[in-house]
Amino acid sequence: MAGTEASQSTTRLAWRWFAASIPKTWEIAAYHLDDHDGQLQLHDRDGLQAQLIWKTVKRAPDLRRLMDDIHRRARETAKLPPQPLTFSTIGVCAVGHGEPGEAAYASAFLPTAKLLLQWYCPRFEPAEFTEVWEPVLRSFALAEGESREWALFNARITLPARFVFTEVLPQPANIRMDFSDPKRVQLRVRRFGMASVLLGSDDEAAFLDRLLRGEHAAIDARESATINGRAGARVRFRRRGTRALDQLTGRWWPGEALLWHDRDTQRLHTIEQWGPRRALRLDLDALARQSHVV
């Protein structure tokens, strides 16, 4: 996003099918992260500010008619007479809004995935919509191609499209996102807050060793290292395989983990990767160098 002020006031929101820049005051309050039927609810201190829903459909919908039907039913429920929406196009979205104080809607369709994506703004106020919502919708992009951006709870990374999301664990000050590819290579991205408290008397290598052992990994080697120009660590480890035959035979999958310590923000960042021995791996150092891993 152009401009330092704009980038400082927004954060990224991205999933397998889309990416956008949203106000930093918007936080994920509820989510259902399914590839074909999901949603995110975004709140600030005043409550619901936006909802994004995506679902697979059989054919390309008439986006304006769809929004008009939703608006008509809302007015019927409120016992108000019918009134059509005012339509426009912003970025990839068809946009419709009613009178000030009513809801606004924005819809897009991703043909390659037969996916309908719908934004819901609970209260349309013209000045606020221009200031807040239009930049969000202009930044909203549908995801296609060989890579995917993933950004949730202020953790962000770009991965090859073959990797799919498997789990997210948001906690106060901490976030973990897990991914897997068709060959069962596992990738884990974490961010920890309150680094000095977590480290205690340990250095970064000892902390990473302790973290992985606590999750039943066997440590083969560890060393202090400079990652992204910051104090960090590199650990080689093994985890039990999860593929059927590997589970049956108790076979270990080799892995590698990187950690770096951002002293300015008091955060610890890790990227971990493990999987079957012959499976193609990602270059963790290259991932760590991504300027947008936050």
C-alpha positions in Angstrom: 0.0 0.0 0.0 1.4 3.4 -0.9 2.2 5.8 1.8 3.7 5.3 5.2 0.6 6.7 7.0 -1.8 4.3 5.2 0.4 1.2 5.8 0.7 2.1 9.5 -3.1 2.3 9.9 -3.9 -1.0 8.1 -3.1 -4.6 8.5 -3.4 -7.5 6.1 -6.2 -10.1 6.0 -5.7 -13.0 3.6 -6.9 -16.5 3.1 -6.6 -19.1 0.3 -9.0 -17.2 -1.9 -8.5 -13.5 -1.2 -6.4 -10.8 0.4 -7.1 -7.3 1.6 -5.9 -4.5 3.7 -8.2 -3.6 6.6 -8.1 -1.1 9.5 -5.8 -2.1 12.3 -8.8 -1.5 14.7 -10.7 -4.3 13.1 -10.0 -7.6 14.9 -11.2 -11.2 14.1 -13.8 -11.9 16.7 -15.3 -15.0 15.1 -14.3 -17.3 12.3 -15.1 -20.5 10.4 -12.1 -21.3 8.2 -13.4 -23.8 5.7 -12.2 -23.7 2.1 -15.7 -24.0 0.6 -18.0 -22.5 3.3 -16.3 -20.0 5.6 -16.6 -16.6 7.2 -14.8 -14.0 9.3 -16.4 -11.5 11.6 -14.4 -8.3 12.2 -15.1 -6.2 15.3 -13.7 -3.1 16.9 -14.5 -1.6 20.3 -17.9 -0.5 19.0 -18.9 -4.0 17.9 -19.3 -5.6 14.4 -17.7 -3.6 11.6 -17.6 -6.2 8.8 -18.4 -9.7 7.9 -16.8 -11.6 5.0 -18.5 -14.8 3.9 -17.3 -17.2 1.1 -19.0 -20.3 -0.3 -18.9 -22.6 -3.3 -21.8 -22.2 -5.7 -22.8 -24.2 -8.8 -22.7 -21.3 -11.3 -21.8 -17.6 -11.5 -24.4 -15.6 -9.6 -26.0 -12.4 -10.6 -24.3 -10.4 -7.9 -26.5 -7.3 -8.0 -29.7 -9.3 -7.9 -28.3 -11.4 -5.0 -27.6 -8.3 -3.0 -31.0 -6.8 -3.9 -32.7 -9.9 -2.6 -30.8 -9.8 0.7 -31.7 -6.1 1.1 -35.4 -6.7 0.2 -35.7 -9.4 2.9 -34.0 -7.2 5.5 -36.5 -4.4 4.8 -39.4 -6.9 4.9 -38.2 -8.1 8.3 -38.1 -4.4 9.5 -41.6 -3.9 8.0 -40.2 -1.2 5.6 -41.5 -0.8 2.0 -39.3 -2.1 -0.8 -36.5 0.1 -2.0 -33.8 -0.9 -4.4 -30.1 -0.6 -3.6 -27.8 2.0 -5.2 -25.1 0.1 -7.1 -21.5 0.8 -8.0 -18.3 -1.1 -8.7 -15.2 -0.8 -6.5 -12.2 -2.9 -7.4 -13.3 -6.5 -8.1 -16.6 -6.0 -6.2 -20.1 -5.1 -7.1 -21.3 -2.8 -4.3 -24.8 -2.0 -3.2 -26.1 0.2 -0.3 -29.4 1.4 0.9 -30.3 4.6 2.8 -27.9 5.9 5.5 -28.2 3.7 8.5 -29.0 0.6 6.5 -26.6 -2.1 5.5 -24.2 -2.1 2.6 -23.0 -5.1 0.6 -20.1 -6.0 -1.7 -19.9 -9.2 -3.7 -17.3 -10.9 -6.0 -17.0 -14.2 -7.8 -13.9 -16.3 -8.3 -14.6 -18.4 -11.4 -11.7 -20.8 -11.1 -13.0 -22.0 -7.7 -16.7 -21.3 -8.3 -16.5 -19.2 -5.1 -18.9 -16.4 -4.1 -17.4 -13.9 -1.7 -19.7 -11.4 0.1 -18.8 -8.5 2.4 -21.4 -7.1 4.8 -21.3 -3.6 6.3 -23.9 -3.4 9.1 -24.4 0.4 8.8 -23.9 2.5 5.7 -22.9 6.1 6.4 -21.6 7.9 3.2 -18.6 9.7 4.7 -17.4 6.7 6.8 -18.0 4.4 3.8 -15.8 6.5 1.6 -13.1 6.9 4.3 -13.0 3.3 5.6 -14.8 0.9 3.3 -13.7 2.1 -0.1 -10.0 1.5 0.6 -10.8 -2.0 1.9 -12.7 -2.9 -1.2 -10.1 -1.4 -3.5 -7.4 -3.5 -1.8 -9.5 -6.6 -2.0 -8.0 -9.1 -4.4 -9.0 -12.6 -5.5 -6.2 -15.2 -5.1 -5.1 -17.2 -8.1 -1.7 -18.3 -9.4 1.2 -20.2 -8.0 1.4 -18.6 -4.5 -1.0 -17.7 -1.7 -0.8 -15.0 0.9 -2.1 -16.0 4.4 -2.7 -13.3 7.0 -4.7 -13.8 10.2 -4.4 -12.3 13.7 -1.4 -10.2 12.5 0.6 -13.2 11.4 1.4 -13.2 7.7 3.3 -15.4 5.2 3.2 -16.3 1.5 3.4 -19.9 0.5 3.2 -22.0 -2.7 -0.4 -22.7 -3.7 0.1 -26.4 -3.0 0.1 -25.7 0.7 -3.3 -25.7 2.4 -4.3 -24.4 5.8 -4.9 -27.0 8.5 -5.2 -25.2 11.8 -4.9 -21.8 13.6 -4.4 -21.4 17.3 -4.8 -17.7 18.3 -4.0 -16.9 22.0 -3.4 -13.6 23.8 -0.1 -12.3 22.4 0.6 -15.5 20.5 -0.5 -17.0 17.2 0.2 -20.3 15.4 -0.8 -21.3 11.9 -0.3 -24.7 10.4 -0.1 -25.8 6.7 0.4 -29.0 4.8 1.1 -30.0 1.2 -0.1 -33.1 -0.8 3.2 -34.9 0.1 2.5 -34.4 3.8 5.2 -31.8 4.4 4.1 -29.8 7.4 4.8 -26.1 7.9 4.2 -24.2 11.1 4.4 -20.4 11.6 4.4 -18.8 15.0 4.6 -15.5 16.7 5.1 -15.0 20.4 4.7 -11.8 22.4 6.4 -10.9 25.6 9.7 -12.4 24.4 11.7 -11.5 27.5 9.2 -13.3 29.8 9.2 -16.4 27.6 13.0 -16.5 27.3 13.7 -16.0 30.9 17.4 -17.0 31.4 17.4 -19.0 28.1 19.0 -17.9 24.9 17.0 -18.3 21.6 18.4 -21.7 20.9 17.5 -23.1 24.3 14.0 -21.7 24.0 13.4 -23.3 20.6 14.8 -26.5 21.9 12.4 -26.4 24.9 9.5 -25.5 22.7 10.0 -28.4 20.3 10.7 -31.0 23.0 7.5 -29.9 24.7 5.6 -31.0 21.5 7.3 -34.4 21.5 10.0 -33.7 19.0 13.4 -35.3 19.2 16.2 -32.8 18.9 19.2 -33.7 16.7 21.1 -30.4 16.7 20.7 -26.8 17.7 22.8 -23.7 17.2 22.6 -20.0 17.7 22.3 -18.1 14.4 21.5 -14.8 12.9 18.2 -14.9 11.1 16.9 -11.8 9.3 19.7 -9.8 10.9 18.4 -10.6 14.4 19.6 -12.9 17.1 18.0 -16.3 16.5 18.5 -20.1 16.4 18.4 -23.1 14.1 17.3 -26.5 15.2 17.2 -29.9 13.4 14.6 -32.2 14.9 12.4 -35.3 14.2 8.7 -35.9 14.7 6.8 -39.1 14.3 5.3 -39.5 10.8 1.5 -39.1 10.4 1.2 -41.0 7.1 -0.5 -44.4 7.6 2.6 -46.6 6.9 4.9 -44.2 8.8 2.5 -44.3 11.8 2.4 -48.1 11.7 6.2 -48.5 11.5 6.9 -45.6 13.9 9.0 -43.9 11.3 10.5 -40.4 12.1 10.1 -37.4 9.8 13.1 -35.0 9.8 12.5 -31.3 10.3 14.1 -27.9 10.7 13.1 -24.9 12.7 14.2 -21.3 12.6 13.6 -18.7 15.3 14.5 -15.0 15.3 14.0 -12.4 18.1 12.7 -9.0 17.3 13.9 -6.9 20.3 12.1 -3.8 19.0 8.7 -5.4 19.3 9.5 -7.9 21.9 8.4 -10.8 19.7 9.8 -14.2 18.9 9.1 -15.7 15.4 9.4 -19.3 14.3 9.1 -21.2 11.1 9.1 -25.0 11.4 9.0 -27.6 8.6 9.0 -31.4 8.8 7.8 -34.3 6.6 8.7 -37.5 4.8 12.4 -37.8 3.9 12.0 -37.6 0.1 9.3 -34.9 0.0 10.2 -31.5 -1.6 10.9 -28.9 1.2 10.7 -25.2 1.2 13.7 -23.0 1.8 13.1 -21.8 5.4 15.8 -19.1 5.1 14.0 -17.6 2.1 10.7 -17.7 3.9 12.2 -15.9 6.9 13.6 -13.2 4.6 10.1 -12.4 3.3 9.7 -8.7 4.3 6.1 -9.4 5.3 6.6 -12.2 7.8 5.3 -10.3 10.9 
